[in-house]
């Protein structure tokens, strides 16, 4: 789907959608709980649905309800399972160690850019601890054998999702296990989210749990607000463990003047922050290596987006520099990256010429109702 947005300001109240990051974690914990759980999650998306489908393949009974999900835990492990991960990196990286801990002969099906996204060093550590991993085809990963308890060691510099996956797996194993993280742990707040979810289900837990608002997707509306759109954003907890809550402190910095921002713990915020930087006074983003491993190479796709809209940006191996040139308009290829598509949409509110977005349907990965909300708030599609 290709769309064209006419320059126009947004106005109104928008409620943050449920956190994709927390929904993944709560679904997983509920699937291994001692009793059923009602999960309040008023909206879903392709990534959350992928985790639910994979957990069902592992023996859970997860059904959609008017309020979200009803999760009946796994009572018996299957011998074999096929897990449809879609394009969800979280689903694959969380459930690969879980399948290993269960001892299931599991085949993971991958779509989009997911087959190219890294699984090392998780792959090597799982094989060291008892599993056998293989790539039967380019779009599948197979896991056989069973993880044993013991001392696990993994580099934290590639993805915090590897650490979260192993923490989930450890909660299913018999015997004592430890996990030592070497190097710098990237996106550390998301490991905190995992530990909080596991702790919530450690023993009796509430029958009904509500997924909190999503700072990652709420960031687009907050950025629009910072760019002069008359928006009120509700449903975001300032004390949330989500790392992307930092957008609330970073937007004022961008308004004040040229600044340096480390992307180490907030890689998902860089596309929309780059739009604000281009419209304001510029910024330098450091520690950008992991941006190249996302749904797109987000260093390349952010630069291409800004240049298509009349801005200017450039990169080195470890920095992305965005110049405060202002934005005029143009046509952006979303390169199947939901955050590029939504960033370009918010950019349209400060452009002087129309903004075209190629492949705009990719927002369904995290925010299926984005275009409807954008139009409701006054966006001219």
Buried (B, 14 or more C-beta within 10 A) or exposed (E): EEBBBEBBBBEEEBBBBBBBBBBBBBBBBBBBBEEEBBBBBEBBBBBBBBBBBBBBBBBBBBEEEEEBBBBBBBEEBBEEBBBBBBBBBBBBBBBBBBBBBBBBBBBBBBBBBBBEBBBEBBBEBBBBBBBEBEEEEEBBBBBBBBBBBEEBEBBBBBBBBBBBBBBBBBBBBEEEBEBEBEEEBBBBBBBBBBBBBBEBBEEEBEEEBBBBBBBBBBBBBBBBBBBEBEBEBEBBEEEBBBBBBBBBEBBEBBBEEBBEBEBBBBBBBBBBBBBBBBBBBBBBBBBBBBBBBBBBBBBEBBBBBBBBBBBBBEBEEEBBBBBBBBBBBBBBBBBBBBBBBBBBBBBBBBBEBBBBBBBBBBBBBBBBEBBEBBEEBBBEB
